[in-house]
Amino acid sequence: MVGTPELRDQLLNEPEVQHVMDMAQLADIAMVGIGSLKTSTEFEGFGYKSQKELDLLKKTWGCG
């Protein structure tokens, strides 16, 4: 959600955003998140208990 229709249009016209939107059209499943993968109470809530598990998640899903 953004504040104005003009801002929405500006974002959607960004090449990187267009690329992500194109990729999303091809995806069967998408995991989207903002933030870093660090051991914290937030990730404990998702069931990740160790740095080893988080490192595996980073490696497997290609996020960082």
PyMOL Python script that loads the backbone (N, CA, C, O; Angstrom):
from pymol import cmd

cmd.read_pdbstr("""\
ATOM      1  N   MET A   1       0.844  -1.176   0.000  1.00  0.00           N
ATOM      2  CA  MET A   1       0.000   0.000   0.000  1.00  0.00           C
ATOM      3  C   MET A   1       0.885   1.233   0.000  1.00  0.00           C
ATOM      4  O   MET A   1       1.882   1.302   0.719  1.00  0.00           O
ATOM      5  N   VAL A   2       0.517   2.173  -0.792  1.00  0.00           N
ATOM      6  CA  VAL A   2       1.231   3.445  -0.848  1.00  0.00           C
ATOM      7  C   VAL A   2       0.230   4.577  -0.707  1.00  0.00           C
ATOM      8  O   VAL A   2      -0.980   4.367  -0.784  1.00  0.00           O
ATOM      9  N   GLY A   3       0.751   5.780  -0.499  1.00  0.00           N
ATOM     10  CA  GLY A   3      -0.090   6.928  -0.183  1.00  0.00           C
ATOM     11  C   GLY A   3      -0.910   7.496  -1.320  1.00  0.00           C
ATOM     12  O   GLY A   3      -1.986   8.044  -1.084  1.00  0.00           O
ATOM     13  N   THR A   4      -0.429   7.380  -2.557  1.00  0.00           N
ATOM     14  CA  THR A   4      -1.141   8.002  -3.672  1.00  0.00           C
ATOM     15  C   THR A   4      -1.090   7.112  -4.908  1.00  0.00           C
ATOM     16  O   THR A   4      -0.190   6.282  -5.042  1.00  0.00           O
ATOM     17  N   PRO A   5      -2.048   7.282  -5.806  1.00  0.00           N
ATOM     18  CA  PRO A   5      -1.994   6.551  -7.080  1.00  0.00           C
ATOM     19  C   PRO A   5      -0.746   6.900  -7.891  1.00  0.00           C
ATOM     20  O   PRO A   5      -0.209   6.053  -8.605  1.00  0.00           O
ATOM     21  N   GLU A   6      -0.291   8.140  -7.779  1.00  0.00           N
ATOM     22  CA  GLU A   6       0.898   8.561  -8.516  1.00  0.00           C
ATOM     23  C   GLU A   6       2.140   7.805  -8.029  1.00  0.00           C
ATOM     24  O   GLU A   6       2.967   7.380  -8.837  1.00  0.00           O
ATOM     25  N   LEU A   7       2.267   7.639  -6.724  1.00  0.00           N
ATOM     26  CA  LEU A   7       3.391   6.889  -6.175  1.00  0.00           C
ATOM     27  C   LEU A   7       3.324   5.432  -6.614  1.00  0.00           C
ATOM     28  O   LEU A   7       4.343   4.843  -6.972  1.00  0.00           O
ATOM     29  N   ARG A   8       2.131   4.851  -6.587  1.00  0.00           N
ATOM     30  CA  ARG A   8       1.949   3.480  -7.080  1.00  0.00           C
ATOM     31  C   ARG A   8       2.451   3.353  -8.515  1.00  0.00           C
ATOM     32  O   ARG A   8       3.196   2.429  -8.839  1.00  0.00           O
ATOM     33  N   ASP A   9       2.039   4.285  -9.371  1.00  0.00           N
ATOM     34  CA  ASP A   9       2.445   4.250 -10.772  1.00  0.00           C
ATOM     35  C   ASP A   9       3.955   4.400 -10.926  1.00  0.00           C
ATOM     36  O   ASP A   9       4.568   3.727 -11.755  1.00  0.00           O
ATOM     37  N   GLN A  10       4.555   5.282 -10.126  1.00  0.00           N
ATOM     38  CA  GLN A  10       6.008   5.452 -10.178  1.00  0.00           C
ATOM     39  C   GLN A  10       6.722   4.170  -9.799  1.00  0.00           C
ATOM     40  O   GLN A  10       7.679   3.770 -10.462  1.00  0.00           O
ATOM     41  N   LEU A  11       6.263   3.522  -8.737  1.00  0.00           N
ATOM     42  CA  LEU A  11       6.885   2.271  -8.303  1.00  0.00           C
ATOM     43  C   LEU A  11       6.738   1.183  -9.357  1.00  0.00           C
ATOM     44  O   LEU A  11       7.692   0.462  -9.649  1.00  0.00           O
ATOM     45  N   LEU A  12       5.554   1.065  -9.921  1.00  0.00           N
ATOM     46  CA  LEU A  12       5.323   0.026 -10.921  1.00  0.00           C
ATOM     47  C   LEU A  12       6.112   0.263 -12.208  1.00  0.00           C
ATOM     48  O   LEU A  12       6.320  -0.670 -12.984  1.00  0.00           O
ATOM     49  N   ASN A  13       6.547   1.482 -12.438  1.00  0.00           N
ATOM     50  CA  ASN A  13       7.347   1.790 -13.624  1.00  0.00           C
ATOM     51  C   ASN A  13       8.842   1.594 -13.404  1.00  0.00           C
ATOM     52  O   ASN A  13       9.619   1.711 -14.351  1.00  0.00           O
ATOM     53  N   GLU A  14       9.256   1.303 -12.188  1.00  0.00           N
ATOM     54  CA  GLU A  14      10.666   1.039 -11.909  1.00  0.00           C
ATOM     55  C   GLU A  14      11.065  -0.298 -12.531  1.00  0.00           C
ATOM     56  O   GLU A  14      10.346  -1.285 -12.375  1.00  0.00           O
ATOM     57  N   PRO A  15      12.213  -0.347 -13.240  1.00  0.00           N
ATOM     58  CA  PRO A  15      12.622  -1.603 -13.891  1.00  0.00           C
ATOM     59  C   PRO A  15      12.724  -2.788 -12.937  1.00  0.00           C
ATOM     60  O   PRO A  15      12.297  -3.887 -13.289  1.00  0.00           O
ATOM     61  N   GLU A  16      13.274  -2.598 -11.748  1.00  0.00           N
ATOM     62  CA  GLU A  16      13.403  -3.712 -10.808  1.00  0.00           C
ATOM     63  C   GLU A  16      12.038  -4.201 -10.333  1.00  0.00           C
ATOM     64  O   GLU A  16      11.832  -5.403 -10.165  1.00  0.00           O
ATOM     65  N   VAL A  17      11.123  -3.289 -10.118  1.00  0.00           N
ATOM     66  CA  VAL A  17       9.775  -3.674  -9.697  1.00  0.00           C
ATOM     67  C   VAL A  17       9.079  -4.408 -10.838  1.00  0.00           C
ATOM     68  O   VAL A  17       8.393  -5.403 -10.604  1.00  0.00           O
ATOM     69  N   GLN A  18       9.245  -3.934 -12.057  1.00  0.00           N
ATOM     70  CA  GLN A  18       8.665  -4.615 -13.215  1.00  0.00           C
ATOM     71  C   GLN A  18       9.208  -6.038 -13.326  1.00  0.00           C
ATOM     72  O   GLN A  18       8.460  -6.973 -13.613  1.00  0.00           O
ATOM     73  N   HIS A  19      10.514  -6.197 -13.098  1.00  0.00           N
ATOM     74  CA  HIS A  19      11.120  -7.530 -13.158  1.00  0.00           C
ATOM     75  C   HIS A  19      10.501  -8.459 -12.116  1.00  0.00           C
ATOM     76  O   HIS A  19      10.162  -9.602 -12.422  1.00  0.00           O
ATOM     77  N   VAL A  20      10.354  -7.968 -10.892  1.00  0.00           N
ATOM     78  CA  VAL A  20       9.759  -8.782  -9.832  1.00  0.00           C
ATOM     79  C   VAL A  20       8.313  -9.134 -10.173  1.00  0.00           C
ATOM     80  O   VAL A  20       7.886 -10.268  -9.958  1.00  0.00           O
ATOM     81  N   MET A  21       7.575  -8.193 -10.691  1.00  0.00           N
ATOM     82  CA  MET A  21       6.183  -8.458 -11.052  1.00  0.00           C
ATOM     83  C   MET A  21       6.099  -9.484 -12.178  1.00  0.00           C
ATOM     84  O   MET A  21       5.213 -10.338 -12.173  1.00  0.00           O
ATOM     85  N   ASP A  22       7.013  -9.406 -13.139  1.00  0.00           N
ATOM     86  CA  ASP A  22       7.052 -10.401 -14.223  1.00  0.00           C
ATOM     87  C   ASP A  22       7.354 -11.786 -13.667  1.00  0.00           C
ATOM     88  O   ASP A  22       6.725 -12.769 -14.058  1.00  0.00           O
ATOM     89  N   MET A  23       8.320 -11.861 -12.753  1.00  0.00           N
ATOM     90  CA  MET A  23       8.673 -13.138 -12.146  1.00  0.00           C
ATOM     91  C   MET A  23       7.489 -13.696 -11.346  1.00  0.00           C
ATOM     92  O   MET A  23       7.243 -14.902 -11.354  1.00  0.00           O
ATOM     93  N   ALA A  24       6.773 -12.829 -10.671  1.00  0.00           N
ATOM     94  CA  ALA A  24       5.632 -13.262  -9.871  1.00  0.00           C
ATOM     95  C   ALA A  24       4.560 -13.917 -10.741  1.00  0.00           C
ATOM     96  O   ALA A  24       3.882 -14.846 -10.304  1.00  0.00           O
ATOM     97  N   GLN A  25       4.412 -13.433 -11.965  1.00  0.00           N
ATOM     98  CA  GLN A  25       3.426 -14.032 -12.872  1.00  0.00           C
ATOM     99  C   GLN A  25       3.763 -15.475 -13.212  1.00  0.00           C
ATOM    100  O   GLN A  25       2.874 -16.266 -13.529  1.00  0.00           O
ATOM    101  N   LEU A  26       5.050 -15.821 -13.146  1.00  0.00           N
ATOM    102  CA  LEU A  26       5.507 -17.168 -13.489  1.00  0.00           C
ATOM    103  C   LEU A  26       5.562 -18.108 -12.291  1.00  0.00           C
ATOM    104  O   LEU A  26       5.709 -19.318 -12.460  1.00  0.00           O
ATOM    105  N   ALA A  27       5.448 -17.570 -11.104  1.00  0.00           N
ATOM    106  CA  ALA A  27       5.664 -18.350  -9.882  1.00  0.00           C
ATOM    107  C   ALA A  27       4.432 -19.159  -9.489  1.00  0.00           C
ATOM    108  O   ALA A  27       3.293 -18.719  -9.649  1.00  0.00           O
ATOM    109  N   ASP A  28       4.698 -20.358  -8.970  1.00  0.00           N
ATOM    110  CA  ASP A  28       3.640 -21.154  -8.356  1.00  0.00           C
ATOM    111  C   ASP A  28       3.487 -20.790  -6.885  1.00  0.00           C
ATOM    112  O   ASP A  28       2.387 -20.811  -6.333  1.00  0.00           O
ATOM    113  N   ILE A  29       4.626 -20.451  -6.256  1.00  0.00           N
ATOM    114  CA  ILE A  29       4.656 -20.092  -4.831  1.00  0.00           C
ATOM    115  C   ILE A  29       5.606 -18.908  -4.672  1.00  0.00           C
ATOM    116  O   ILE A  29       6.630 -18.840  -5.350  1.00  0.00           O
ATOM    117  N   ALA A  30       5.278 -17.996  -3.797  1.00  0.00           N
ATOM    118  CA  ALA A  30       6.166 -16.866  -3.511  1.00  0.00           C
ATOM    119  C   ALA A  30       6.285 -16.691  -2.007  1.00  0.00           C
ATOM    120  O   ALA A  30       5.295 -16.756  -1.278  1.00  0.00           O
ATOM    121  N   MET A  31       7.516 -16.468  -1.554  1.00  0.00           N
ATOM    122  CA  MET A  31       7.758 -16.086  -0.161  1.00  0.00           C
ATOM    123  C   MET A  31       8.334 -14.686  -0.199  1.00  0.00           C
ATOM    124  O   MET A  31       9.384 -14.453  -0.798  1.00  0.00           O
ATOM    125  N   VAL A  32       7.664 -13.778   0.426  1.00  0.00           N
ATOM    126  CA  VAL A  32       8.090 -12.390   0.399  1.00  0.00           C
ATOM    127  C   VAL A  32       8.289 -11.907   1.822  1.00  0.00           C
ATOM    128  O   VAL A  32       7.451 -12.150   2.690  1.00  0.00           O
ATOM    129  N   GLY A  33       9.394 -11.228   2.062  1.00  0.00           N
ATOM    130  CA  GLY A  33       9.644 -10.688   3.381  1.00  0.00           C
ATOM    131  C   GLY A  33      10.592  -9.519   3.306  1.00  0.00           C
ATOM    132  O   GLY A  33      11.344  -9.367   2.344  1.00  0.00           O
ATOM    133  N   ILE A  34      10.548  -8.718   4.306  1.00  0.00           N
ATOM    134  CA  ILE A  34      11.441  -7.579   4.412  1.00  0.00           C
ATOM    135  C   ILE A  34      12.170  -7.710   5.735  1.00  0.00           C
ATOM    136  O   ILE A  34      11.549  -7.882   6.784  1.00  0.00           O
ATOM    137  N   GLY A  35      13.468  -7.629   5.680  1.00  0.00           N
ATOM    138  CA  GLY A  35      14.250  -7.737   6.896  1.00  0.00           C
ATOM    139  C   GLY A  35      15.374  -8.730   6.702  1.00  0.00           C
ATOM    140  O   GLY A  35      15.531  -9.309   5.627  1.00  0.00           O
ATOM    141  N   SER A  36      16.136  -8.917   7.729  1.00  0.00           N
ATOM    142  CA  SER A  36      17.276  -9.819   7.638  1.00  0.00           C
ATOM    143  C   SER A  36      16.992 -11.102   8.390  1.00  0.00           C
ATOM    144  O   SER A  36      16.169 -11.141   9.305  1.00  0.00           O
ATOM    145  N   LEU A  37      17.695 -12.159   7.982  1.00  0.00           N
ATOM    146  CA  LEU A  37      17.567 -13.438   8.674  1.00  0.00           C
ATOM    147  C   LEU A  37      18.611 -13.500   9.774  1.00  0.00           C
ATOM    148  O   LEU A  37      19.774 -13.817   9.524  1.00  0.00           O
ATOM    149  N   LYS A  38      18.199 -13.203  10.962  1.00  0.00           N
ATOM    150  CA  LYS A  38      19.063 -13.261  12.133  1.00  0.00           C
ATOM    151  C   LYS A  38      18.315 -13.984  13.232  1.00  0.00           C
ATOM    152  O   LYS A  38      17.086 -13.938  13.294  1.00  0.00           O
ATOM    153  N   THR A  39      19.055 -14.648  14.097  1.00  0.00           N
ATOM    154  CA  THR A  39      18.376 -15.287  15.223  1.00  0.00           C
ATOM    155  C   THR A  39      17.744 -14.200  16.074  1.00  0.00           C
ATOM    156  O   THR A  39      18.413 -13.265  16.515  1.00  0.00           O
ATOM    157  N   SER A  40      16.474 -14.335  16.291  1.00  0.00           N
ATOM    158  CA  SER A  40      15.740 -13.344  17.083  1.00  0.00           C
ATOM    159  C   SER A  40      14.419 -13.959  17.518  1.00  0.00           C
ATOM    160  O   SER A  40      14.066 -15.058  17.092  1.00  0.00           O
ATOM    161  N   THR A  41      13.715 -13.268  18.340  1.00  0.00           N
ATOM    162  CA  THR A  41      12.432 -13.785  18.807  1.00  0.00           C
ATOM    163  C   THR A  41      11.442 -13.916  17.652  1.00  0.00           C
ATOM    164  O   THR A  41      10.587 -14.800  17.685  1.00  0.00           O
ATOM    165  N   GLU A  42      11.533 -13.064  16.636  1.00  0.00           N
ATOM    166  CA  GLU A  42      10.614 -13.170  15.504  1.00  0.00           C
ATOM    167  C   GLU A  42      10.776 -14.513  14.799  1.00  0.00           C
ATOM    168  O   GLU A  42       9.786 -15.173  14.486  1.00  0.00           O
ATOM    169  N   PHE A  43      12.027 -14.920  14.548  1.00  0.00           N
ATOM    170  CA  PHE A  43      12.244 -16.177  13.853  1.00  0.00           C
ATOM    171  C   PHE A  43      11.968 -17.376  14.747  1.00  0.00           C
ATOM    172  O   PHE A  43      11.608 -18.442  14.249  1.00  0.00           O
ATOM    173  N   GLU A  44      12.127 -17.225  16.046  1.00  0.00           N
ATOM    174  CA  GLU A  44      11.742 -18.305  16.948  1.00  0.00           C
ATOM    175  C   GLU A  44      10.243 -18.567  16.822  1.00  0.00           C
ATOM    176  O   GLU A  44       9.792 -19.706  16.938  1.00  0.00           O
ATOM    177  N   GLY A  45       9.482 -17.507  16.584  1.00  0.00           N
ATOM    178  CA  GLY A  45       8.042 -17.660  16.389  1.00  0.00           C
ATOM    179  C   GLY A  45       7.691 -18.473  15.161  1.00  0.00           C
ATOM    180  O   GLY A  45       6.623 -19.082  15.105  1.00  0.00           O
ATOM    181  N   PHE A  46       8.586 -18.490  14.164  1.00  0.00           N
ATOM    182  CA  PHE A  46       8.379 -19.289  12.962  1.00  0.00           C
ATOM    183  C   PHE A  46       8.940 -20.692  13.109  1.00  0.00           C
ATOM    184  O   PHE A  46       8.842 -21.494  12.180  1.00  0.00           O
ATOM    185  N   GLY A  47       9.526 -21.003  14.256  1.00  0.00           N
ATOM    186  CA  GLY A  47      10.028 -22.336  14.502  1.00  0.00           C
ATOM    187  C   GLY A  47      11.512 -22.529  14.232  1.00  0.00           C
ATOM    188  O   GLY A  47      12.009 -23.648  14.366  1.00  0.00           O
ATOM    189  N   TYR A  48      12.241 -21.478  13.855  1.00  0.00           N
ATOM    190  CA  TYR A  48      13.679 -21.582  13.635  1.00  0.00           C
ATOM    191  C   TYR A  48      14.377 -21.321  14.953  1.00  0.00           C
ATOM    192  O   TYR A  48      14.180 -20.274  15.568  1.00  0.00           O
ATOM    193  N   LYS A  49      15.192 -22.267  15.390  1.00  0.00           N
ATOM    194  CA  LYS A  49      15.775 -22.163  16.710  1.00  0.00           C
ATOM    195  C   LYS A  49      17.273 -21.892  16.718  1.00  0.00           C
ATOM    196  O   LYS A  49      17.818 -21.468  17.736  1.00  0.00           O
ATOM    197  N   SER A  50      17.945 -22.132  15.597  1.00  0.00           N
ATOM    198  CA  SER A  50      19.394 -22.007  15.644  1.00  0.00           C
ATOM    199  C   SER A  50      19.926 -21.242  14.446  1.00  0.00           C
ATOM    200  O   SER A  50      19.251 -21.107  13.425  1.00  0.00           O
ATOM    201  N   GLN A  51      21.150 -20.742  14.587  1.00  0.00           N
ATOM    202  CA  GLN A  51      21.807 -20.071  13.482  1.00  0.00           C
ATOM    203  C   GLN A  51      22.016 -21.050  12.323  1.00  0.00           C
ATOM    204  O   GLN A  51      21.956 -20.658  11.158  1.00  0.00           O
ATOM    205  N   LYS A  52      22.262 -22.325  12.647  1.00  0.00           N
ATOM    206  CA  LYS A  52      22.446 -23.343  11.611  1.00  0.00           C
ATOM    207  C   LYS A  52      21.191 -23.457  10.740  1.00  0.00           C
ATOM    208  O   LYS A  52      21.288 -23.543   9.516  1.00  0.00           O
ATOM    209  N   GLU A  53      20.019 -23.457  11.371  1.00  0.00           N
ATOM    210  CA  GLU A  53      18.764 -23.521  10.615  1.00  0.00           C
ATOM    211  C   GLU A  53      18.573 -22.281   9.744  1.00  0.00           C
ATOM    212  O   GLU A  53      18.137 -22.389   8.598  1.00  0.00           O
ATOM    213  N   LEU A  54      18.896 -21.112  10.279  1.00  0.00           N
ATOM    214  CA  LEU A  54      18.762 -19.890   9.500  1.00  0.00           C
ATOM    215  C   LEU A  54      19.751 -19.864   8.337  1.00  0.00           C
ATOM    216  O   LEU A  54      19.409 -19.407   7.247  1.00  0.00           O
ATOM    217  N   ASP A  55      20.981 -20.352   8.559  1.00  0.00           N
ATOM    218  CA  ASP A  55      21.963 -20.417   7.490  1.00  0.00           C
ATOM    219  C   ASP A  55      21.479 -21.335   6.375  1.00  0.00           C
ATOM    220  O   ASP A  55      21.658 -21.027   5.196  1.00  0.00           O
ATOM    221  N   LEU A  56      20.866 -22.464   6.739  1.00  0.00           N
ATOM    222  CA  LEU A  56      20.336 -23.375   5.743  1.00  0.00           C
ATOM    223  C   LEU A  56      19.209 -22.717   4.958  1.00  0.00           C
ATOM    224  O   LEU A  56      19.118 -22.881   3.741  1.00  0.00           O
ATOM    225  N   LEU A  57      18.354 -21.977   5.648  1.00  0.00           N
ATOM    226  CA  LEU A  57      17.254 -21.269   4.978  1.00  0.00           C
ATOM    227  C   LEU A  57      17.817 -20.261   3.986  1.00  0.00           C
ATOM    228  O   LEU A  57      17.333 -20.177   2.857  1.00  0.00           O
ATOM    229  N   LYS A  58      18.819 -19.503   4.377  1.00  0.00           N
ATOM    230  CA  LYS A  58      19.446 -18.531   3.471  1.00  0.00           C
ATOM    231  C   LYS A  58      20.006 -19.210   2.241  1.00  0.00           C
ATOM    232  O   LYS A  58      19.802 -18.747   1.119  1.00  0.00           O
ATOM    233  N   LYS A  59      20.711 -20.309   2.453  1.00  0.00           N
ATOM    234  CA  LYS A  59      21.352 -21.029   1.347  1.00  0.00           C
ATOM    235  C   LYS A  59      20.290 -21.625   0.419  1.00  0.00           C
ATOM    236  O   LYS A  59      20.400 -21.528  -0.803  1.00  0.00           O
ATOM    237  N   THR A  60      19.280 -22.231   1.000  1.00  0.00           N
ATOM    238  CA  THR A  60      18.252 -22.931   0.230  1.00  0.00           C
ATOM    239  C   THR A  60      17.401 -21.974  -0.587  1.00  0.00           C
ATOM    240  O   THR A  60      17.099 -22.249  -1.749  1.00  0.00           O
ATOM    241  N   TRP A  61      17.016 -20.871  -0.002  1.00  0.00           N
ATOM    242  CA  TRP A  61      16.091 -19.957  -0.657  1.00  0.00           C
ATOM    243  C   TRP A  61      16.798 -18.777  -1.323  1.00  0.00           C
ATOM    244  O   TRP A  61      16.133 -17.937  -1.930  1.00  0.00           O
ATOM    245  N   GLY A  62      18.102 -18.690  -1.229  1.00  0.00           N
ATOM    246  CA  GLY A  62      18.837 -17.657  -1.940  1.00  0.00           C
ATOM    247  C   GLY A  62      18.566 -16.248  -1.450  1.00  0.00           C
ATOM    248  O   GLY A  62      18.644 -15.295  -2.226  1.00  0.00           O
ATOM    249  N   CYS A  63      18.254 -16.107  -0.198  1.00  0.00           N
ATOM    250  CA  CYS A  63      18.044 -14.774   0.344  1.00  0.00           C
ATOM    251  C   CYS A  63      19.161 -14.470   1.317  1.00  0.00           C
ATOM    252  O   CYS A  63      19.895 -15.366   1.735  1.00  0.00           O
ATOM    253  N   GLY A  64      19.290 -13.187   1.681  1.00  0.00           N
ATOM    254  CA  GLY A  64      20.403 -12.891   2.571  1.00  0.00           C
ATOM    255  C   GLY A  64      20.210 -11.756   3.477  1.00  0.00           C
ATOM    256  O   GLY A  64      21.100 -11.436   4.264  1.00  0.00           O
TER     257      GLY A  64
END
""", "prot")
cmd.dss("prot")
cmd.show_as("cartoon", "prot")
cmd.util.cbc("prot")
cmd.orient("prot")
